[in-house]
Amino acid sequence: MTLQLLAGLVASVGLTSCSNTNNGVSSATGWKINDKKGGFQYNTNFEQHTPQGMVSIEGGAFTMGRVQEDIMGDWNNNPKQQYVQSFYLDETETTNIMYNEYLYWLKSVFPPTNQVYAEIYKSALPDTTVWRSATGFNETLISSYLRHPAYANYPVVGVTWLQANDYAKWRTDRVNELTLEKAGYLKKNAKIMEAYADAHFSTEAYLANPESVYGGNSDIVYRGVGNKAKGDNKNIYATMNYGLFTAEYRLPTEAEWEYAAIGMAGNREYNNYQGRKTYPWEQPNKKKGGRPNNLKSQYANFKQGRGDYGGIAGWATDNADITSPVKAYPPNNFGLYDMAGNVAEWVADVYDPQIDQIDTDFNFFKGNVYYKNQIGPDGKVIIVTDQSVQFDTLSTGRLRLRNLPGQVAQLEYGADLNKAGQVTGEDEFLVSTPNNKNNSSKLYNEKSRVIKGGSWKDRAYWLDPATRRFYPEDQATDFIGFRLAMTKVGQKNVVRKTKN
């Protein structure tokens, strides 16, 4: 397969990019790009499509915050003009079946029967005891909610913020692995038949040192593709230049989540929004579902009135008592489901009660932590092995894996290693309230993460996208789930939609 043909295949991974070439010749040097004999190789016909299960959200300006009545008296969502770039967002919350696929992969590649791997699988398991109540009987949910097919399309709960991030990294690797397989850079079905222990695919490891992937097995990781008889260059691995690698899956920022939840696209008149919606469903997108006949006048699953979880027999108010299947209610104007109700959702930000005027108004986010690859004496990245795997002990007593065997060992900027290879020094969190670190007089610190949106357990107040709460990043509950986002690279939007 030639690189030119490969470029056509890459189209499967939205957004046409114009290259600085003229018929395959560089506008800078006049040299030929993608010469079969070698030289500079680059995907000059890249096209990015909306990833599987996600919705394209065109970026723009909006007013973040501004709840009409601050019933809770938190004063933590003062209005501020914000701008978010275009991005992708999962159309639904992450479901039990999606998370079970992740657990299956971990159990297959790192079988817990092997004592070395036992904690890897356990560290990813949701806490199903979140359903347990001191004065209620929910024991069946503990054993059935995560695994039983009856709940397959219900949002996963009992997952911590940390676990959601680990799932995002795993999803990035699996999507990139399939893309490289289809492009001929990885052996077909090796991802199922031959992945074991530290011999599997990691995006970061492949980009940093392709020869380290799958334990360095060249029978699985091909050194380039092409037709040798036609002179195609085979002495290369796939690089970022080829456009094969997707941007990383991640939790959305608070600004992204709120912007997407409001879904003001349907309230636009030219370059202005007309009014403001209190709830995402105020103007349901009839072209994408409209009002469901069996749900009367409800557009979300939440706790109504004085404590009504689901009405009376024969007269269901929202057709749910705990969580409900995703897509049970109509989407908002962006085509996103359950941006209010069902479960509240983790977002990436560290909780800070104040959004100050000095904070950035472009891609607002609080909680940046920057990482770097750990480099060995030979100048190559260090790959985590069975012997070097490390865990952190969380406040709950559970262990959390730092990196899977087969992944690149990484450090936070500002952290050093001792002779045993362990991180020393205080973790460096770049947040706007540095004095909150280790301050026991506050309810929140750098380990408190923002949760957005109301849940099946919440009253209507929390369904307003502007409301914000926090929860410890290493703890879980029965009303918090998550969905993933992805940055949209390149042009903001291909199609310009102008209202006449």
Secondary structure by P-SEA (a helix, b strand, c coil): ccaaaaaaaaccccbbbbcccccccccccccccccccccccccccccccccccbbbbbbbbbbcccccccccccccccbbbbbbcccccccccccaaaaaaaaaaaaaaccccccccaaaaaaaccccccccccccccccccccccccccccccccccccaaaaaaaaaaaaaaaaaaaaaaacccccccccccccccccccaaaaaacccccccccccccccccccccccccccccccccccccccccccccaaaaaaaaaccccccccccccccccccccccccccccccccccccccccccccccccccccccccccccccccccccccccccccccccbbbbccccccccccccccccccccbbbbbbbbbccccbbbbbccccbbbbbccccbbbbccccccccccccccccccccccccccccccccccccccccccccccbbbbbccccccccccccccbbbbccccccccccccbbbbbbccccccbbbbcc
